[in-house]
Amino acid sequence: MYKLVFFVPESHLESVKTAVLATGAGQIGDYDSCCWQIKGMGQFRPLAAANPFIGSAGVLEQVDEYRVELVCADALIREAVQALVAAHPYEEPAWDVTRLVDVLAADFKP
């Protein structure tokens, strides 16, 4: 199991989530389309060779973005990341993947 985290401008939040969740990512037990999101401020400066979706080369930008987190089965993680990159408006979307440790909830009950 993996956790996928990505950052996306508000204008594309739902379309990128839809693309990623359509791969089967975000399933927890008998629930699908599970994710967590929070609004924040992203910052970047496009370099001279960039073709930015937002902003201009050489100018520091601050943009309202969402951080979205969801779990993803091992067999689906590559497809989920490919869907994320294909649906995302940025040339270089920010995302990360973390492998989760498989433990049972029963291990933590008193």
MODELLER restraints for C-alpha pairs under 7 A, 6 or more apart:
rsr = mdl.restraints
at = mdl.atoms
rsr.add(forms.Gaussian(group=physical.xy_distance, feature=features.Distance(at['CA:1:A'], at['CA:71:A']), mean=6.87, stdev=0.5))
rsr.add(forms.Gaussian(group=physical.xy_distance, feature=features.Distance(at['CA:1:A'], at['CA:72:A']), mean=5.77, stdev=0.5))
rsr.add(forms.Gaussian(group=physical.xy_distance, feature=features.Distance(at['CA:1:A'], at['CA:73:A']), mean=4.68, stdev=0.5))
rsr.add(forms.Gaussian(group=physical.xy_distance, feature=features.Distance(at['CA:1:A'], at['CA:74:A']), mean=5.18, stdev=0.5))
rsr.add(forms.Gaussian(group=physical.xy_distance, feature=features.Distance(at['CA:1:A'], at['CA:99:A']), mean=6.17, stdev=0.5))
rsr.add(forms.Gaussian(group=physical.xy_distance, feature=features.Distance(at['CA:1:A'], at['CA:100:A']), mean=5.56, stdev=0.5))
rsr.add(forms.Gaussian(group=physical.xy_distance, feature=features.Distance(at['CA:2:A'], at['CA:71:A']), mean=5.57, stdev=0.5))
rsr.add(forms.Gaussian(group=physical.xy_distance, feature=features.Distance(at['CA:2:A'], at['CA:72:A']), mean=5.13, stdev=0.5))
rsr.add(forms.Gaussian(group=physical.xy_distance, feature=features.Distance(at['CA:2:A'], at['CA:73:A']), mean=6.28, stdev=0.5))
rsr.add(forms.Gaussian(group=physical.xy_distance, feature=features.Distance(at['CA:2:A'], at['CA:74:A']), mean=6.50, stdev=0.5))
rsr.add(forms.Gaussian(group=physical.xy_distance, feature=features.Distance(at['CA:2:A'], at['CA:97:A']), mean=6.52, stdev=0.5))
rsr.add(forms.Gaussian(group=physical.xy_distance, feature=features.Distance(at['CA:2:A'], at['CA:98:A']), mean=5.48, stdev=0.5))
rsr.add(forms.Gaussian(group=physical.xy_distance, feature=features.Distance(at['CA:2:A'], at['CA:99:A']), mean=4.43, stdev=0.5))
rsr.add(forms.Gaussian(group=physical.xy_distance, feature=features.Distance(at['CA:2:A'], at['CA:100:A']), mean=5.28, stdev=0.5))
rsr.add(forms.Gaussian(group=physical.xy_distance, feature=features.Distance(at['CA:3:A'], at['CA:69:A']), mean=6.83, stdev=0.5))
rsr.add(forms.Gaussian(group=physical.xy_distance, feature=features.Distance(at['CA:3:A'], at['CA:70:A']), mean=5.63, stdev=0.5))
rsr.add(forms.Gaussian(group=physical.xy_distance, feature=features.Distance(at['CA:3:A'], at['CA:71:A']), mean=4.41, stdev=0.5))
rsr.add(forms.Gaussian(group=physical.xy_distance, feature=features.Distance(at['CA:3:A'], at['CA:72:A']), mean=6.09, stdev=0.5))
rsr.add(forms.Gaussian(group=physical.xy_distance, feature=features.Distance(at['CA:3:A'], at['CA:97:A']), mean=5.68, stdev=0.5))
rsr.add(forms.Gaussian(group=physical.xy_distance, feature=features.Distance(at['CA:3:A'], at['CA:98:A']), mean=5.19, stdev=0.5))
rsr.add(forms.Gaussian(group=physical.xy_distance, feature=features.Distance(at['CA:3:A'], at['CA:99:A']), mean=6.45, stdev=0.5))
rsr.add(forms.Gaussian(group=physical.xy_distance, feature=features.Distance(at['CA:3:A'], at['CA:100:A']), mean=6.73, stdev=0.5))
rsr.add(forms.Gaussian(group=physical.xy_distance, feature=features.Distance(at['CA:4:A'], at['CA:69:A']), mean=5.73, stdev=0.5))
rsr.add(forms.Gaussian(group=physical.xy_distance, feature=features.Distance(at['CA:4:A'], at['CA:70:A']), mean=5.48, stdev=0.5))
rsr.add(forms.Gaussian(group=physical.xy_distance, feature=features.Distance(at['CA:4:A'], at['CA:71:A']), mean=6.10, stdev=0.5))
rsr.add(forms.Gaussian(group=physical.xy_distance, feature=features.Distance(at['CA:4:A'], at['CA:72:A']), mean=6.95, stdev=0.5))
rsr.add(forms.Gaussian(group=physical.xy_distance, feature=features.Distance(at['CA:4:A'], at['CA:96:A']), mean=5.96, stdev=0.5))
rsr.add(forms.Gaussian(group=physical.xy_distance, feature=features.Distance(at['CA:4:A'], at['CA:97:A']), mean=4.69, stdev=0.5))
rsr.add(forms.Gaussian(group=physical.xy_distance, feature=features.Distance(at['CA:4:A'], at['CA:98:A']), mean=6.68, stdev=0.5))
rsr.add(forms.Gaussian(group=physical.xy_distance, feature=features.Distance(at['CA:5:A'], at['CA:67:A']), mean=6.89, stdev=0.5))
rsr.add(forms.Gaussian(group=physical.xy_distance, feature=features.Distance(at['CA:5:A'], at['CA:68:A']), mean=5.56, stdev=0.5))
rsr.add(forms.Gaussian(group=physical.xy_distance, feature=features.Distance(at['CA:5:A'], at['CA:69:A']), mean=4.47, stdev=0.5))
rsr.add(forms.Gaussian(group=physical.xy_distance, feature=features.Distance(at['CA:5:A'], at['CA:70:A']), mean=6.67, stdev=0.5))
rsr.add(forms.Gaussian(group=physical.xy_distance, feature=features.Distance(at['CA:5:A'], at['CA:95:A']), mean=5.49, stdev=0.5))
rsr.add(forms.Gaussian(group=physical.xy_distance, feature=features.Distance(at['CA:5:A'], at['CA:96:A']), mean=5.38, stdev=0.5))
rsr.add(forms.Gaussian(group=physical.xy_distance, feature=features.Distance(at['CA:5:A'], at['CA:97:A']), mean=6.45, stdev=0.5))
rsr.add(forms.Gaussian(group=physical.xy_distance, feature=features.Distance(at['CA:6:A'], at['CA:67:A']), mean=5.73, stdev=0.5))
rsr.add(forms.Gaussian(group=physical.xy_distance, feature=features.Distance(at['CA:6:A'], at['CA:68:A']), mean=5.41, stdev=0.5))
rsr.add(forms.Gaussian(group=physical.xy_distance, feature=features.Distance(at['CA:6:A'], at['CA:69:A']), mean=6.76, stdev=0.5))
rsr.add(forms.Gaussian(group=physical.xy_distance, feature=features.Distance(at['CA:6:A'], at['CA:94:A']), mean=5.85, stdev=0.5))
rsr.add(forms.Gaussian(group=physical.xy_distance, feature=features.Distance(at['CA:6:A'], at['CA:95:A']), mean=4.13, stdev=0.5))
rsr.add(forms.Gaussian(group=physical.xy_distance, feature=features.Distance(at['CA:6:A'], at['CA:96:A']), mean=6.54, stdev=0.5))
rsr.add(forms.Gaussian(group=physical.xy_distance, feature=features.Distance(at['CA:7:A'], at['CA:65:A']), mean=6.29, stdev=0.5))
rsr.add(forms.Gaussian(group=physical.xy_distance, feature=features.Distance(at['CA:7:A'], at['CA:66:A']), mean=5.43, stdev=0.5))
rsr.add(forms.Gaussian(group=physical.xy_distance, feature=features.Distance(at['CA:7:A'], at['CA:67:A']), mean=4.58, stdev=0.5))
rsr.add(forms.Gaussian(group=physical.xy_distance, feature=features.Distance(at['CA:7:A'], at['CA:68:A']), mean=6.32, stdev=0.5))
rsr.add(forms.Gaussian(group=physical.xy_distance, feature=features.Distance(at['CA:7:A'], at['CA:94:A']), mean=5.74, stdev=0.5))
rsr.add(forms.Gaussian(group=physical.xy_distance, feature=features.Distance(at['CA:7:A'], at['CA:95:A']), mean=6.46, stdev=0.5))
rsr.add(forms.Gaussian(group=physical.xy_distance, feature=features.Distance(at['CA:8:A'], at['CA:65:A']), mean=5.26, stdev=0.5))
rsr.add(forms.Gaussian(group=physical.xy_distance, feature=features.Distance(at['CA:8:A'], at['CA:66:A']), mean=5.35, stdev=0.5))
rsr.add(forms.Gaussian(group=physical.xy_distance, feature=features.Distance(at['CA:8:A'], at['CA:67:A']), mean=6.79, stdev=0.5))
rsr.add(forms.Gaussian(group=physical.xy_distance, feature=features.Distance(at['CA:9:A'], at['CA:64:A']), mean=6.15, stdev=0.5))
rsr.add(forms.Gaussian(group=physical.xy_distance, feature=features.Distance(at['CA:9:A'], at['CA:65:A']), mean=4.17, stdev=0.5))
rsr.add(forms.Gaussian(group=physical.xy_distance, feature=features.Distance(at['CA:9:A'], at['CA:66:A']), mean=6.17, stdev=0.5))
rsr.add(forms.Gaussian(group=physical.xy_distance, feature=features.Distance(at['CA:10:A'], at['CA:64:A']), mean=6.64, stdev=0.5))
rsr.add(forms.Gaussian(group=physical.xy_distance, feature=features.Distance(at['CA:10:A'], at['CA:65:A']), mean=5.51, stdev=0.5))
rsr.add(forms.Gaussian(group=physical.xy_distance, feature=features.Distance(at['CA:10:A'], at['CA:66:A']), mean=6.36, stdev=0.5))
rsr.add(forms.Gaussian(group=physical.xy_distance, feature=features.Distance(at['CA:16:A'], at['CA:84:A']), mean=6.07, stdev=0.5))
rsr.add(forms.Gaussian(group=physical.xy_distance, feature=features.Distance(at['CA:16:A'], at['CA:87:A']), mean=5.36, stdev=0.5))
rsr.add(forms.Gaussian(group=physical.xy_distance, feature=features.Distance(at['CA:16:A'], at['CA:88:A']), mean=5.98, stdev=0.5))
rsr.add(forms.Gaussian(group=physical.xy_distance, feature=features.Distance(at['CA:19:A'], at['CA:83:A']), mean=5.72, stdev=0.5))
rsr.add(forms.Gaussian(group=physical.xy_distance, feature=features.Distance(at['CA:19:A'], at['CA:84:A']), mean=6.60, stdev=0.5))
rsr.add(forms.Gaussian(group=physical.xy_distance, feature=features.Distance(at['CA:19:A'], at['CA:87:A']), mean=6.57, stdev=0.5))
rsr.add(forms.Gaussian(group=physical.xy_distance, feature=features.Distance(at['CA:20:A'], at['CA:80:A']), mean=5.14, stdev=0.5))
rsr.add(forms.Gaussian(group=physical.xy_distance, feature=features.Distance(at['CA:20:A'], at['CA:83:A']), mean=5.50, stdev=0.5))
rsr.add(forms.Gaussian(group=physical.xy_distance, feature=features.Distance(at['CA:20:A'], at['CA:84:A']), mean=5.60, stdev=0.5))
rsr.add(forms.Gaussian(group=physical.xy_distance, feature=features.Distance(at['CA:21:A'], at['CA:33:A']), mean=5.81, stdev=0.5))
rsr.add(forms.Gaussian(group=physical.xy_distance, feature=features.Distance(at['CA:23:A'], at['CA:76:A']), mean=6.89, stdev=0.5))
rsr.add(forms.Gaussian(group=physical.xy_distance, feature=features.Distance(at['CA:23:A'], at['CA:79:A']), mean=6.56, stdev=0.5))
rsr.add(forms.Gaussian(group=physical.xy_distance, feature=features.Distance(at['CA:23:A'], at['CA:80:A']), mean=5.75, stdev=0.5))
rsr.add(forms.Gaussian(group=physical.xy_distance, feature=features.Distance(at['CA:24:A'], at['CA:76:A']), mean=6.97, stdev=0.5))
rsr.add(forms.Gaussian(group=physical.xy_distance, feature=features.Distance(at['CA:25:A'], at['CA:71:A']), mean=6.34, stdev=0.5))
rsr.add(forms.Gaussian(group=physical.xy_distance, feature=features.Distance(at['CA:25:A'], at['CA:72:A']), mean=4.53, stdev=0.5))
rsr.add(forms.Gaussian(group=physical.xy_distance, feature=features.Distance(at['CA:25:A'], at['CA:73:A']), mean=6.75, stdev=0.5))
rsr.add(forms.Gaussian(group=physical.xy_distance, feature=features.Distance(at['CA:25:A'], at['CA:76:A']), mean=6.71, stdev=0.5))
rsr.add(forms.Gaussian(group=physical.xy_distance, feature=features.Distance(at['CA:25:A'], at['CA:80:A']), mean=6.47, stdev=0.5))
rsr.add(forms.Gaussian(group=physical.xy_distance, feature=features.Distance(at['CA:26:A'], at['CA:32:A']), mean=5.73, stdev=0.5))
rsr.add(forms.Gaussian(group=physical.xy_distance, feature=features.Distance(at['CA:26:A'], at['CA:33:A']), mean=5.02, stdev=0.5))
rsr.add(forms.Gaussian(group=physical.xy_distance, feature=features.Distance(at['CA:26:A'], at['CA:34:A']), mean=4.65, stdev=0.5))
rsr.add(forms.Gaussian(group=physical.xy_distance, feature=features.Distance(at['CA:26:A'], at['CA:35:A']), mean=6.09, stdev=0.5))
rsr.add(forms.Gaussian(group=physical.xy_distance, feature=features.Distance(at['CA:26:A'], at['CA:70:A']), mean=5.24, stdev=0.5))
rsr.add(forms.Gaussian(group=physical.xy_distance, feature=features.Distance(at['CA:26:A'], at['CA:71:A']), mean=5.09, stdev=0.5))
rsr.add(forms.Gaussian(group=physical.xy_distance, feature=features.Distance(at['CA:26:A'], at['CA:72:A']), mean=5.74, stdev=0.5))
rsr.add(forms.Gaussian(group=physical.xy_distance, feature=features.Distance(at['CA:27:A'], at['CA:33:A']), mean=6.16, stdev=0.5))
rsr.add(forms.Gaussian(group=physical.xy_distance, feature=features.Distance(at['CA:27:A'], at['CA:34:A']), mean=6.04, stdev=0.5))
rsr.add(forms.Gaussian(group=physical.xy_distance, feature=features.Distance(at['CA:27:A'], at['CA:71:A']), mean=6.93, stdev=0.5))
rsr.add(forms.Gaussian(group=physical.xy_distance, feature=features.Distance(at['CA:27:A'], at['CA:72:A']), mean=6.98, stdev=0.5))
rsr.add(forms.Gaussian(group=physical.xy_distance, feature=features.Distance(at['CA:28:A'], at['CA:34:A']), mean=6.98, stdev=0.5))
rsr.add(forms.Gaussian(group=physical.xy_distance, feature=features.Distance(at['CA:34:A'], at['CA:70:A']), mean=6.53, stdev=0.5))
rsr.add(forms.Gaussian(group=physical.xy_distance, feature=features.Distance(at['CA:35:A'], at['CA:68:A']), mean=6.73, stdev=0.5))
rsr.add(forms.Gaussian(group=physical.xy_distance, feature=features.Distance(at['CA:35:A'], at['CA:69:A']), mean=5.57, stdev=0.5))
rsr.add(forms.Gaussian(group=physical.xy_distance, feature=features.Distance(at['CA:35:A'], at['CA:70:A']), mean=4.60, stdev=0.5))
rsr.add(forms.Gaussian(group=physical.xy_distance, feature=features.Distance(at['CA:36:A'], at['CA:68:A']), mean=5.64, stdev=0.5))
rsr.add(forms.Gaussian(group=physical.xy_distance, feature=features.Distance(at['CA:36:A'], at['CA:69:A']), mean=5.19, stdev=0.5))
rsr.add(forms.Gaussian(group=physical.xy_distance, feature=features.Distance(at['CA:36:A'], at['CA:70:A']), mean=6.55, stdev=0.5))
rsr.add(forms.Gaussian(group=physical.xy_distance, feature=features.Distance(at['CA:37:A'], at['CA:66:A']), mean=6.32, stdev=0.5))
rsr.add(forms.Gaussian(group=physical.xy_distance, feature=features.Distance(at['CA:37:A'], at['CA:67:A']), mean=5.39, stdev=0.5))
rsr.add(forms.Gaussian(group=physical.xy_distance, feature=features.Distance(at['CA:37:A'], at['CA:68:A']), mean=4.37, stdev=0.5))
rsr.add(forms.Gaussian(group=physical.xy_distance, feature=features.Distance(at['CA:37:A'], at['CA:69:A']), mean=6.36, stdev=0.5))
rsr.add(forms.Gaussian(group=physical.xy_distance, feature=features.Distance(at['CA:38:A'], at['CA:66:A']), mean=5.48, stdev=0.5))
rsr.add(forms.Gaussian(group=physical.xy_distance, feature=features.Distance(at['CA:38:A'], at['CA:67:A']), mean=5.44, stdev=0.5))
rsr.add(forms.Gaussian(group=physical.xy_distance, feature=features.Distance(at['CA:38:A'], at['CA:68:A']), mean=6.86, stdev=0.5))
rsr.add(forms.Gaussian(group=physical.xy_distance, feature=features.Distance(at['CA:39:A'], at['CA:64:A']), mean=6.98, stdev=0.5))
rsr.add(forms.Gaussian(group=physical.xy_distance, feature=features.Distance(at['CA:39:A'], at['CA:65:A']), mean=5.83, stdev=0.5))
rsr.add(forms.Gaussian(group=physical.xy_distance, feature=features.Distance(at['CA:39:A'], at['CA:66:A']), mean=4.41, stdev=0.5))
rsr.add(forms.Gaussian(group=physical.xy_distance, feature=features.Distance(at['CA:39:A'], at['CA:67:A']), mean=6.43, stdev=0.5))
rsr.add(forms.Gaussian(group=physical.xy_distance, feature=features.Distance(at['CA:40:A'], at['CA:64:A']), mean=5.89, stdev=0.5))
rsr.add(forms.Gaussian(group=physical.xy_distance, feature=features.Distance(at['CA:40:A'], at['CA:65:A']), mean=5.52, stdev=0.5))
rsr.add(forms.Gaussian(group=physical.xy_distance, feature=features.Distance(at['CA:40:A'], at['CA:66:A']), mean=5.92, stdev=0.5))
rsr.add(forms.Gaussian(group=physical.xy_distance, feature=features.Distance(at['CA:41:A'], at['CA:62:A']), mean=6.39, stdev=0.5))
rsr.add(forms.Gaussian(group=physical.xy_distance, feature=features.Distance(at['CA:41:A'], at['CA:63:A']), mean=5.58, stdev=0.5))
rsr.add(forms.Gaussian(group=physical.xy_distance, feature=features.Distance(at['CA:41:A'], at['CA:64:A']), mean=4.80, stdev=0.5))
rsr.add(forms.Gaussian(group=physical.xy_distance, feature=features.Distance(at['CA:41:A'], at['CA:65:A']), mean=5.72, stdev=0.5))
rsr.add(forms.Gaussian(group=physical.xy_distance, feature=features.Distance(at['CA:42:A'], at['CA:62:A']), mean=5.53, stdev=0.5))
rsr.add(forms.Gaussian(group=physical.xy_distance, feature=features.Distance(at['CA:42:A'], at['CA:63:A']), mean=5.17, stdev=0.5))
rsr.add(forms.Gaussian(group=physical.xy_distance, feature=features.Distance(at['CA:42:A'], at['CA:64:A']), mean=6.27, stdev=0.5))
rsr.add(forms.Gaussian(group=physical.xy_distance, feature=features.Distance(at['CA:42:A'], at['CA:65:A']), mean=5.95, stdev=0.5))
rsr.add(forms.Gaussian(group=physical.xy_distance, feature=features.Distance(at['CA:43:A'], at['CA:61:A']), mean=5.54, stdev=0.5))
rsr.add(forms.Gaussian(group=physical.xy_distance, feature=features.Distance(at['CA:43:A'], at['CA:62:A']), mean=4.46, stdev=0.5))
rsr.add(forms.Gaussian(group=physical.xy_distance, feature=features.Distance(at['CA:43:A'], at['CA:63:A']), mean=6.37, stdev=0.5))
rsr.add(forms.Gaussian(group=physical.xy_distance, feature=features.Distance(at['CA:44:A'], at['CA:60:A']), mean=5.81, stdev=0.5))
rsr.add(forms.Gaussian(group=physical.xy_distance, feature=features.Distance(at['CA:44:A'], at['CA:61:A']), mean=5.42, stdev=0.5))
rsr.add(forms.Gaussian(group=physical.xy_distance, feature=features.Distance(at['CA:44:A'], at['CA:62:A']), mean=6.78, stdev=0.5))
rsr.add(forms.Gaussian(group=physical.xy_distance, feature=features.Distance(at['CA:45:A'], at['CA:57:A']), mean=6.91, stdev=0.5))
rsr.add(forms.Gaussian(group=physical.xy_distance, feature=features.Distance(at['CA:45:A'], at['CA:58:A']), mean=5.95, stdev=0.5))
rsr.add(forms.Gaussian(group=physical.xy_distance, feature=features.Distance(at['CA:45:A'], at['CA:59:A']), mean=5.56, stdev=0.5))
rsr.add(forms.Gaussian(group=physical.xy_distance, feature=features.Distance(at['CA:45:A'], at['CA:60:A']), mean=4.35, stdev=0.5))
rsr.add(forms.Gaussian(group=physical.xy_distance, feature=features.Distance(at['CA:45:A'], at['CA:61:A']), mean=5.94, stdev=0.5))
rsr.add(forms.Gaussian(group=physical.xy_distance, feature=features.Distance(at['CA:46:A'], at['CA:52:A']), mean=6.48, stdev=0.5))
rsr.add(forms.Gaussian(group=physical.xy_distance, feature=features.Distance(at['CA:46:A'], at['CA:56:A']), mean=6.43, stdev=0.5))
rsr.add(forms.Gaussian(group=physical.xy_distance, feature=features.Distance(at['CA:46:A'], at['CA:57:A']), mean=4.62, stdev=0.5))
rsr.add(forms.Gaussian(group=physical.xy_distance, feature=features.Distance(at['CA:46:A'], at['CA:58:A']), mean=5.69, stdev=0.5))
rsr.add(forms.Gaussian(group=physical.xy_distance, feature=features.Distance(at['CA:46:A'], at['CA:59:A']), mean=6.77, stdev=0.5))
rsr.add(forms.Gaussian(group=physical.xy_distance, feature=features.Distance(at['CA:47:A'], at['CA:57:A']), mean=5.19, stdev=0.5))
rsr.add(forms.Gaussian(group=physical.xy_distance, feature=features.Distance(at['CA:47:A'], at['CA:58:A']), mean=5.58, stdev=0.5))
rsr.add(forms.Gaussian(group=physical.xy_distance, feature=features.Distance(at['CA:48:A'], at['CA:57:A']), mean=5.27, stdev=0.5))
rsr.add(forms.Gaussian(group=physical.xy_distance, feature=features.Distance(at['CA:48:A'], at['CA:58:A']), mean=6.53, stdev=0.5))
rsr.add(forms.Gaussian(group=physical.xy_distance, feature=features.Distance(at['CA:50:A'], at['CA:57:A']), mean=6.56, stdev=0.5))
rsr.add(forms.Gaussian(group=physical.xy_distance, feature=features.Distance(at['CA:52:A'], at['CA:90:A']), mean=6.80, stdev=0.5))
rsr.add(forms.Gaussian(group=physical.xy_distance, feature=features.Distance(at['CA:52:A'], at['CA:91:A']), mean=6.66, stdev=0.5))
rsr.add(forms.Gaussian(group=physical.xy_distance, feature=features.Distance(at['CA:53:A'], at['CA:89:A']), mean=6.42, stdev=0.5))
rsr.add(forms.Gaussian(group=physical.xy_distance, feature=features.Distance(at['CA:53:A'], at['CA:90:A']), mean=5.66, stdev=0.5))
rsr.add(forms.Gaussian(group=physical.xy_distance, feature=features.Distance(at['CA:55:A'], at['CA:61:A']), mean=6.32, stdev=0.5))
rsr.add(forms.Gaussian(group=physical.xy_distance, feature=features.Distance(at['CA:85:A'], at['CA:93:A']), mean=6.72, stdev=0.5))
